[in-house]
Amino acid sequence: MPLPLLQGTLDLLILGAIGPRPVHGYAIASAIEERSGGDLRVEDAALYQALHRLERQGLVEAEWGASENNRRARFYTLTSEGRRRLAEQKSYWRRYARALEGILRGV
C-alpha cells in the first residue's frame, strides 16, 4: 500500500523524476513509483496540476511530441531555475532525513 505524500514534497518528487531528456507525465509518475519501490504514487490530477504550476513558475518547460506508443503527449524538461530548485530541495530534504534518522536511531 503506497504511503501518503508529505505536504510540500510533490514538486520535489516531480523535479527529481524529470531526467536530462524530455519526459511525459506518465513516465514521471512511473519513475516516482519505481524509484520509491512502490511506496509513493502520484495521482494523475495532482501530477498534472503540479506540472502546470511548475511550468508557470518557470521550473519546467513543456512541448508537444509523440509518446512511445505514438500518442500525442506533453514532454517536460527542467529549466536552469528548475535544476537550481531541485538542488536546493535535495539538500534540504537530505538534511531533514538525516536529522530524523538521528532521532529515530535511539528509539
BELWO-V879980 format. One record per helix or strand of 3 or more residues. SS is the DSSP state (H for helix, E for strand). FROM is the first residue (numbers start at 1). LEN is the number of residues. If there is no record, write none. Layout:
ss:SS from:FROM len:LEN
ss:SS from:FROM len:LEN
//
This chain:
ss:H from:10 len:8
ss:H from:25 len:11
ss:H from:44 len:13
ss:E from:60 len:7
ss:E from:72 len:7
ss:H from:80 len:26
//
